[in-house]
Amino acid sequence: MESPAVLTLSQLPYFSPQKSNRKRASPSWPCQPRSSQPTRLHCQKMYVPGFGEASPEAKAANNLHNFFTYIAVRIVTAQLQSYNPEAYEELMEFMNRHSLNDGDKFCANLMRESSRHKVLALRILEVRSAYCKNDFEWDNLKRLAVKMVNESNTRIMRDYVSETSPAESEK
Amino acid sequence: MESPAVLTLSQLPYFSPQKSNRKRASPSWPCQPRSSQPTRLHCQKMYVPGFGEASPEAKAANNLHNFFTYIAVRIVTAQLQSYNPEAYEELMEFMNRHSLNDGDKFCANLMRESSRHKVLALRILEVRSAYCKNDFEWDNLKRLAVKMVNESNTRIMRDYVSETSPAESEK
């Protein structure tokens, strides 16, 4: 089977070269079918199926959201450990009983545990907001992810070549 | 316990107001302890423990890396479904036998399955690279994640208030 590694959109069926009126900062993904109408490829991007009304960006943002809550909990516990060992113990004990997989649920439960836990929950909410806006290096995230894809692609292809041509690798 | 929701760095122990010489695009996270020396808070950001030599950005980039492989597989299967049903069936059959949780491992295995699968693997590698660089909306990701944190924080606090003050909510 000889085929190009990446299809261009004009090679795909149903592609019509309409001018895309898509905005970069659109909250959802106009490429995706919003309804059952056959309007799937009216933008310059590759069609990604399977995200329904959401978008890959929204899915990734949701994962990051839980990650930020996890980070905020780590930040707050590290702070408490230094200056408030009692609150630190209480938070650690709560963490042993509640999963951090769903960050919002964790915070909502923490808020209802006791008035002392409520103060901790409010702090975690504030820290995750501040971390997400000020501390997290968004440019660095993109740079690292692109680098990771490049390096992984090279490594996967190199490993394959060196495995399938042992004579070459012994030179 | 009355304490501010977010501690400023000057309130933390061991904080010395040295001028931060940190670059935004630094690949790792100078805030974090690189060694056992007590140099933990020499930057303007909150200390995040528990990431060792890596950084939160690297951890998030690694998750996105696997996500991009998943997306690339979805894109390629959607393309194949239209114009190459045989290859589509082969890829779907392979996906049933191999997990996509580790994207690199999936691609490496796909490459070794057969010469036809190898072509598919190479296409997936190219698509994830193109998607990550051109199609994925990084600005939108940040916007959505910040919005999600804001809205979640508001919702968690509003829910708590409406639960704990029923008289207020009945007005």
Interface residues (C-beta under 8 A of the other chain):
Chain A: M1 E2 S3 A5 V6 L7 L12 P13 Y14 R24 A25 S26 P27 K45 M46 Y47 V48 P49 G50 S55 P56 E57 A58 K59 A60 A61 N62 N63 L64 H65 F67 F68 I71 R74 I75 T77 A78 Q79 S82 Y83 N84 A87 D104 C107 A108 M111 R112 R116 K118 V119 A121 L122 R123 L125 E126 V127 R128 S129 A130 Y131 C132 K133 N134 D135 F136 E137 W138 D139 N140 L141 K142 R143 L144 A145 V146 M148 V149 N150 S152 N153 R155 I156 M157 D159 Y160 E163
Chain B: M1 E2 S3 A5 V6 L7 L12 P13 Y14 R24 A25 S26 P27 K45 M46 Y47 V48 P49 G50 S55 P56 E57 A58 K59 A60 A61 N62 N63 L64 H65 F67 F68 I71 R74 I75 T77 A78 Q79 S82 Y83 N84 A87 D104 C107 A108 M111 R112 R116 K118 V119 A121 L122 R123 L125 E126 V127 R128 S129 A130 Y131 C132 K133 N134 D135 F136 E137 W138 D139 N140 L141 K142 R143 L144 A145 V146 M148 V149 N150 S152 N153 R155 I156 M157 D159 Y160 E163
